Amino acid sequence: METKNKIALVTGGSRGLGKNTALKIASKGIDIILTYQSQQKEAENTVEEIIKLGVNAIALQLNVADSKTFDSFFTEVKLSLKSVFNTDKFDFLINNAGIGIHASFADTTEEQFDNLVNIHFKGAFFLTQKALPVLQDGGAIVNISSGLARFSTPGYAAYASMKGAMETLTKYQAKELGSRGIRANIIAPGAIETDFGNGMVRDNEQINIAIAAQTALGRVGLPDDIGGVVAFLCTEDAKWINAQRIEVSGGMFL
């Protein structure tokens, strides 16, 4: 009988960290369902890249900020699992989708705050909850935090607070889902060169140099520094790692 590949669902997998994560997971022989919000062409291009690695992949549209759509999204996931992957469960959920809003505590608007809550905390909370019936026993959840939940850089009060909430939630997920053999961990990237926050770290040379000077390995991060850590957490080698916050920052602000 043919052994089926395991399957990972990666939110926000069409570009940046999510794309790198999806490719790194695929390189471990794991099939991919990735989500995108609006960049359908980018998502389809990423799917093509993944398929070239010898595994199966599809892209589904999802707005993680709108929890009312999650039921219909998982109806679509179930149909895809059956029609594309010939199974009824997936193994790994990567809550990667996110945005960056840079605003001081004093200037953060309620609209900005609500947007960050909906995407980074409420969205990840309820998407994971809705995933439970189709998440395989013995599978894993990987959430994404930020170095900003450990150290404080002015301008990220709301964003970092959501990440702190996700770090606490991860422990509760590990505790409450342990009876099903499901592990939950959270990784915390440092500053990364992506289009996150309008490409601030990538495109602002002064910020880039300043962060590199405060990082033990002497540079800012790249997407390629992060995806492999998430992929590792989806392997048997990581089967005893649970409820952990793993910072992947090159040693930032030590």
KEKE-3310 file (N, C-alpha, C; in steps of 0.2 Angstrom, whole numbers, plus 5000, padded with zeros to 4 digits):
npx = (5004:5003:5012:5006:5011:5014:5005:5005:4998:5000:4998:4997:5006:5011:5022:5037:5041:5032:5032:5045:5045:5035:5042:5053:5047:5041:5053:5056:5048:5035:5018:5009:4997:4994:4989:4983:4979:4976:4985:4985:4992:5005:5004:5001:5012:5021:5016:5019:5033:5035:5029:5039:5048:5044:5033:5016:5005:4993:4985:4974:4962:4961:4956:4963:4959:4946:4936:4923:4923:4929:4923:4918:4930:4936:4928:4931:4944:4943:4936:4947:4957:4952:4950:4962:4973:4969:4964:4958:4963:4975:4992:5000:4999:5003:5003:5006:5002:5002:5003:5013:5011:5017:5017:5018:5014:5007:5001:4994:4979:4962:4957:4969:4973:4963:4963:4976:4974:4964:4970:4983:4980:4966:4962:4972:4969:4955:4956:4964:4957:4945:4952:4954:4946:4950:4964:4977:4979:4993:5000:5005:5006:5013:5016:5018:5029:5038:5054:5051:5042:5050:5060:5060:5055:5052:5036:5030:5020:5007:5007:5017:5011:5001:5008:5014:5003:5000:5011:5008:4996:5000:5006:4995:4988:4997:4996:4982:4980:4988:4984:4980:4991:4996:5008:5013:5021:5031:5039:5050:5055:5069:5073:5069:5073:5061:5046:5038:5030:5031:5043:5053:5065:5072:5073:5078:5092:5099:5092:5094:5108:5109:5102:5109:5121:5117:5116:5121:5127:5130:5122:5106:5091:5086:5073:5077:5083:5074:5063:5067:5068:5055:5051:5059:5052:5041:5045:5050:5061:5059:5050:5049:5049:5040:5028:5036:5045:5055:5067:5073:5084:5097:5104:5099:5100:5106)
npy = (4994:5011:5024:5038:5055:5066:5081:5099:5114:5130:5146:5162:5159:5163:5172:5180:5176:5165:5159:5154:5146:5137:5131:5125:5116:5108:5103:5093:5082:5084:5087:5102:5114:5130:5146:5162:5179:5190:5189:5180:5176:5176:5166:5155:5153:5150:5138:5131:5130:5123:5110:5107:5102:5089:5086:5087:5101:5114:5130:5140:5153:5164:5175:5179:5188:5188:5180:5174:5168:5156:5143:5140:5140:5129:5119:5120:5116:5102:5097:5098:5090:5078:5077:5081:5076:5064:5060:5063:5071:5083:5086:5096:5113:5129:5144:5157:5169:5187:5204:5220:5234:5250:5260:5272:5269:5279:5284:5274:5269:5264:5256:5252:5244:5234:5228:5222:5213:5205:5198:5193:5187:5184:5178:5168:5161:5156:5150:5139:5133:5129:5121:5109:5097:5092:5091:5080:5067:5067:5076:5093:5110:5126:5141:5159:5171:5185:5193:5205:5202:5199:5209:5227:5238:5254:5258:5247:5242:5237:5227:5218:5215:5207:5196:5192:5187:5176:5168:5164:5157:5147:5138:5134:5127:5117:5110:5107:5100:5089:5076:5071:5069:5080:5092:5109:5123:5139:5150:5164:5175:5187:5203:5204:5204:5207:5211:5215:5226:5237:5234:5239:5235:5229:5239:5251:5258:5263:5258:5244:5243:5247:5237:5226:5229:5226:5213:5197:5189:5198:5203:5207:5196:5184:5178:5165:5161:5157:5148:5135:5131:5131:5120:5110:5108:5101:5088:5071:5072:5082:5078:5078:5090:5103:5115:5126:5142:5147:5157:5164:5173:5176:5180:5193:5209:5204)
npz = (5000:4996:5004:5011:5010:5023:5028:5027:5033:5029:5033:5025:5015:5002:5000:5007:5023:5025:5012:5011:5022:5018:5007:5013:5022:5012:5006:5015:5011:5013:5010:5004:5009:5006:5011:5004:5004:4995:4985:4973:4961:4965:4975:4967:4959:4970:4973:4961:4962:4974:4969:4960:4969:4971:4979:4983:4981:4985:4983:4993:4996:5009:5022:5036:5045:5046:5055:5053:5041:5043:5045:5032:5025:5030:5026:5012:5014:5018:5007:4998:5004:5002:4987:4981:4989:4993:5007:5024:5033:5040:5045:5051:5057:5052:5059:5051:5044:5043:5047:5048:5059:5062:5075:5088:5105:5110:5099:5093:5084:5088:5077:5071:5081:5083:5070:5071:5082:5077:5066:5071:5084:5087:5075:5073:5085:5083:5071:5073:5082:5074:5066:5073:5071:5059:5060:5062:5075:5084:5077:5074:5079:5074:5080:5077:5084:5090:5091:5097:5107:5118:5119:5119:5107:5102:5095:5092:5101:5101:5092:5097:5109:5105:5100:5112:5118:5110:5113:5126:5123:5116:5125:5132:5122:5120:5132:5133:5121:5122:5125:5113:5107:5100:5097:5102:5097:5097:5087:5087:5077:5074:5068:5051:5034:5024:5015:5026:5037:5027:5022:5031:5038:5027:5018:5023:5026:5037:5048:5046:5047:5061:5068:5064:5071:5084:5085:5088:5078:5068:5058:5050:5049:5037:5026:5023:5035:5044:5039:5039:5053:5057:5048:5054:5066:5061:5060:5064:5072:5080:5089:5103:5107:5114:5118:5118:5117:5104:5100:5085:5080:5078:5089:5095:5103:5116)
capx = (5000:5007:5012:5004:5015:5011:5002:5006:4994:5004:4994:5001:5012:5013:5028:5041:5043:5028:5034:5051:5043:5032:5047:5057:5043:5041:5059:5056:5044:5028:5013:5008:4991:4996:4984:4985:4974:4975:4991:4984:4997:5011:5003:5001:5020:5024:5014:5023:5040:5034:5028:5045:5052:5042:5027:5010:5003:4988:4984:4967:4961:4959:4957:4963:4956:4939:4935:4917:4924:4934:4919:4918:4937:4938:4924:4935:4950:4941:4935:4954:4960:4949:4951:4969:4977:4966:4964:4953:4966:4982:4996:5004:4996:5008:4999:5011:5000:5003:5005:5016:5009:5022:5014:5019:5009:5002:4997:4990:4972:4958:4956:4975:4973:4958:4966:4981:4970:4960:4975:4988:4978:4959:4962:4976:4965:4950:4958:4967:4951:4941:4956:4955:4943:4954:4971:4979:4982:5001:5002:5009:5005:5018:5014:5024:5029:5043:5058:5048:5039:5055:5063:5055:5058:5046:5033:5027:5017:5001:5009:5021:5007:4997:5013:5015:4997:5001:5016:5004:4991:5004:5007:4988:4987:5001:4993:4975:4980:4993:4981:4979:4998:4998:5013:5012:5027:5031:5045:5051:5060:5071:5072:5070:5073:5055:5041:5034:5031:5033:5050:5057:5072:5076:5075:5080:5099:5101:5089:5097:5115:5108:5100:5115:5126:5115:5115:5128:5130:5132:5118:5099:5089:5084:5068:5080:5085:5068:5059:5070:5067:5048:5051:5062:5047:5037:5048:5051:5067:5057:5044:5049:5049:5033:5026:5043:5046:5061:5069:5077:5086:5104:5106:5098:5099:5107)
capy = (5000:5017:5028:5045:5061:5071:5088:5105:5120:5136:5152:5167:5155:5165:5176:5181:5170:5160:5156:5151:5140:5131:5127:5121:5110:5103:5099:5087:5077:5085:5090:5109:5118:5136:5151:5168:5184:5193:5188:5173:5174:5174:5159:5149:5153:5146:5131:5128:5129:5117:5104:5105:5098:5082:5085:5090:5108:5119:5137:5142:5160:5165:5181:5177:5193:5187:5173:5172:5164:5150:5137:5139:5139:5122:5115:5119:5111:5095:5094:5098:5085:5072:5077:5082:5072:5057:5059:5067:5075:5086:5085:5102:5119:5134:5150:5162:5175:5193:5211:5224:5241:5253:5266:5272:5267:5285:5286:5268:5270:5258:5253:5248:5238:5229:5224:5217:5208:5200:5194:5190:5184:5181:5174:5162:5157:5153:5146:5133:5129:5126:5116:5103:5091:5089:5090:5073:5066:5066:5082:5099:5117:5130:5148:5164:5176:5190:5195:5211:5200:5199:5216:5233:5243:5258:5258:5240:5240:5233:5221:5214:5212:5201:5190:5189:5183:5170:5164:5161:5153:5141:5134:5131:5123:5111:5107:5104:5095:5084:5070:5069:5069:5086:5097:5116:5127:5145:5153:5171:5178:5194:5208:5200:5207:5205:5217:5216:5233:5241:5233:5244:5232:5228:5245:5257:5256:5265:5253:5238:5243:5248:5231:5221:5230:5224:5206:5193:5186:5204:5205:5206:5190:5183:5173:5158:5159:5155:5143:5128:5130:5128:5114:5105:5107:5097:5082:5067:5074:5087:5075:5079:5098:5105:5121:5130:5148:5146:5163:5163:5180:5177:5183:5200:5212:5199)
capz = (5000:4995:5010:5010:5013:5028:5025:5032:5031:5030:5032:5022:5012:4996:5000:5013:5028:5024:5006:5013:5027:5014:5003:5018:5024:5006:5005:5020:5009:5016:5005:5007:5008:5008:5010:5002:5005:4989:4980:4970:4956:4969:4978:4962:4958:4975:4972:4956:4965:4978:4966:4958:4974:4971:4983:4980:4984:4982:4987:4995:4998:5016:5026:5043:5050:5046:5058:5051:5035:5044:5043:5024:5023:5032:5021:5006:5015:5018:5000:4994:5006:4998:4980:4979:4993:4995:5014:5027:5039:5038:5050:5054:5056:5053:5059:5049:5041:5048:5045:5053:5059:5066:5078:5095:5110:5111:5093:5090:5084:5089:5071:5070:5087:5081:5065:5074:5086:5072:5062:5075:5090:5087:5069:5075:5090:5081:5065:5076:5085:5069:5062:5077:5069:5053:5062:5064:5081:5083:5073:5077:5078:5075:5079:5075:5088:5087:5096:5100:5114:5123:5120:5117:5102:5102:5089:5091:5107:5100:5088:5102:5114:5102:5100:5119:5119:5106:5117:5132:5120:5114:5131:5133:5116:5121:5138:5131:5115:5123:5125:5106:5104:5096:5100:5100:5099:5094:5085:5087:5073:5075:5062:5045:5027:5020:5014:5032:5039:5022:5020:5034:5039:5021:5013:5027:5027:5044:5053:5045:5051:5068:5070:5063:5076:5090:5084:5089:5072:5065:5052:5051:5047:5030:5027:5023:5041:5048:5037:5041:5060:5057:5045:5059:5071:5058:5059:5070:5076:5085:5092:5111:5109:5115:5123:5118:5113:5101:5096:5079:5079:5077:5095:5095:5110:5121)
cpx = (5004:5006:5011:5009:5011:5009:5003:5001:4997:5000:4999:5007:5014:5019:5031:5042:5039:5030:5040:5050:5040:5037:5051:5054:5043:5047:5060:5051:5037:5024:5011:5001:4993:4990:4987:4978:4972:4980:4990:4989:5003:5010:5003:5008:5023:5022:5018:5030:5040:5033:5035:5050:5050:5037:5021:5008:4997:4988:4976:4967:4958:4961:4957:4960:4949:4937:4928:4918:4928:4930:4919:4925:4938:4934:4928:4942:4948:4940:4942:4957:4958:4951:4958:4974:4975:4966:4959:4956:4973:4985:4999:5000:5001:5004:5004:5008:5000:5004:5009:5013:5014:5019:5016:5013:5004:4998:4993:4983:4968:4957:4963:4975:4969:4960:4971:4978:4967:4965:4980:4986:4971:4959:4966:4972:4960:4951:4960:4961:4947:4945:4956:4952:4947:4962:4972:4981:4989:5004:5005:5006:5011:5015:5020:5023:5034:5047:5056:5044:5044:5059:5058:5058:5052:5043:5029:5023:5011:5003:5013:5016:5003:5002:5014:5008:4997:5006:5012:4999:4994:5005:5000:4986:4991:4998:4987:4975:4985:4990:4980:4986:5000:5002:5011:5018:5027:5038:5045:5056:5062:5069:5074:5069:5067:5051:5037:5036:5033:5041:5055:5064:5076:5078:5078:5088:5102:5099:5093:5104:5114:5107:5106:5120:5124:5113:5121:5131:5131:5128:5111:5097:5087:5078:5071:5082:5080:5064:5061:5069:5059:5047:5054:5056:5041:5040:5049:5056:5065:5051:5043:5049:5042:5032:5032:5042:5054:5063:5074:5079:5093:5108:5106:5097:5100:5110)
cpy = (5006:5021:5035:5050:5064:5077:5093:5110:5126:5142:5158:5164:5157:5169:5177:5175:5164:5156:5151:5145:5135:5127:5123:5115:5105:5099:5093:5081:5078:5089:5097:5111:5125:5141:5158:5173:5186:5191:5181:5171:5172:5167:5154:5148:5149:5139:5127:5126:5123:5110:5102:5101:5091:5081:5088:5096:5111:5125:5138:5149:5160:5172:5180:5182:5193:5180:5170:5167:5157:5143:5135:5137:5131:5117:5114:5115:5104:5093:5093:5092:5078:5071:5077:5077:5065:5055:5063:5071:5078:5086:5091:5108:5125:5141:5156:5169:5181:5199:5215:5231:5244:5260:5266:5271:5273:5286:5280:5269:5263:5253:5248:5242:5233:5225:5219:5212:5202:5196:5190:5186:5180:5176:5168:5157:5153:5148:5139:5129:5126:5121:5109:5097:5088:5089:5083:5072:5064:5071:5087:5105:5121:5137:5153:5169:5181:5191:5201:5209:5200:5205:5221:5237:5248:5258:5251:5238:5236:5226:5216:5211:5206:5195:5188:5185:5176:5165:5160:5156:5146:5136:5130:5126:5116:5107:5103:5099:5089:5077:5067:5068:5075:5091:5104:5120:5134:5148:5160:5174:5185:5198:5204:5205:5204:5212:5218:5223:5238:5240:5237:5241:5231:5234:5251:5255:5257:5260:5246:5238:5243:5241:5226:5222:5227:5216:5202:5191:5192:5205:5204:5199:5190:5178:5166:5156:5156:5149:5136:5126:5127:5121:5108:5103:5102:5090:5078:5069:5079:5084:5076:5086:5100:5111:5126:5136:5147:5153:5162:5170:5182:5180:5191:5203:5207:5203)
cpz = (5000:5002:5008:5013:5019:5025:5030:5029:5033:5028:5029:5019:5005:4995:5006:5017:5027:5018:5008:5018:5023:5010:5007:5020:5018:5005:5010:5017:5011:5011:5008:5004:5010:5007:5008:5003:4998:4983:4976:4965:4960:4972:4973:4960:4963:4975:4967:4958:4970:4975:4962:4963:4975:4976:4980:4984:4981:4986:4988:4997:5005:5019:5033:5048:5050:5049:5056:5045:5037:5043:5036:5022:5024:5028:5015:5008:5015:5011:4996:4997:5003:4991:4978:4983:4995:5002:5017:5032:5036:5045:5054:5052:5057:5053:5058:5047:5046:5044:5050:5053:5064:5068:5085:5099:5110:5105:5090:5090:5086:5083:5070:5075:5085:5075:5067:5078:5081:5068:5066:5081:5089:5081:5070:5080:5087:5075:5068:5079:5080:5065:5066:5074:5063:5054:5065:5071:5080:5079:5077:5075:5079:5074:5078:5080:5085:5093:5100:5106:5119:5125:5117:5112:5100:5095:5088:5097:5106:5097:5093:5107:5111:5102:5107:5121:5116:5110:5123:5129:5118:5119:5133:5128:5118:5127:5136:5126:5116:5123:5118:5103:5100:5100:5097:5102:5095:5093:5085:5083:5075:5069:5056:5039:5023:5018:5020:5034:5034:5020:5024:5036:5033:5018:5017:5029:5034:5049:5052:5048:5058:5071:5070:5069:5083:5090:5084:5083:5067:5058:5054:5048:5040:5031:5027:5030:5046:5046:5039:5048:5060:5054:5050:5064:5068:5057:5065:5074:5081:5089:5100:5112:5109:5120:5123:5114:5110:5097:5091:5077:5078:5083:5095:5102:5116:5127)
residu = (MET:GLU:THR:LYS:ASN:LYS:ILE:ALA:LEU:VAL:THR:GLY:GLY:SER:ARG:GLY:LEU:GLY:LYS:ASN:THR:ALA:LEU:LYS:ILE:ALA:SER:LYS:GLY:ILE:ASP:ILE:ILE:LEU:THR:TYR:GLN:SER:GLN:GLN:LYS:GLU:ALA:GLU:ASN:THR:VAL:GLU:GLU:ILE:ILE:LYS:LEU:GLY:VAL:ASN:ALA:ILE:ALA:LEU:GLN:LEU:ASN:VAL:ALA:ASP:SER:LYS:THR:PHE:ASP:SER:PHE:PHE:THR:GLU:VAL:LYS:LEU:SER:LEU:LYS:SER:VAL:PHE:ASN:THR:ASP:LYS:PHE:ASP:PHE:LEU:ILE:ASN:ASN:ALA:GLY:ILE:GLY:ILE:HIS:ALA:SER:PHE:ALA:ASP:THR:THR:GLU:GLU:GLN:PHE:ASP:ASN:LEU:VAL:ASN:ILE:HIS:PHE:LYS:GLY:ALA:PHE:PHE:LEU:THR:GLN:LYS:ALA:LEU:PRO:VAL:LEU:GLN:ASP:GLY:GLY:ALA:ILE:VAL:ASN:ILE:SER:SER:GLY:LEU:ALA:ARG:PHE:SER:THR:PRO:GLY:TYR:ALA:ALA:TYR:ALA:SER:MET:LYS:GLY:ALA:MET:GLU:THR:LEU:THR:LYS:TYR:GLN:ALA:LYS:GLU:LEU:GLY:SER:ARG:GLY:ILE:ARG:ALA:ASN:ILE:ILE:ALA:PRO:GLY:ALA:ILE:GLU:THR:ASP:PHE:GLY:ASN:GLY:MET:VAL:ARG:ASP:ASN:GLU:GLN:ILE:ASN:ILE:ALA:ILE:ALA:ALA:GLN:THR:ALA:LEU:GLY:ARG:VAL:GLY:LEU:PRO:ASP:ASP:ILE:GLY:GLY:VAL:VAL:ALA:PHE:LEU:CYS:THR:GLU:ASP:ALA:LYS:TRP:ILE:ASN:ALA:GLN:ARG:ILE:GLU:VAL:SER:GLY:GLY:MET:PHE:LEU)
# end
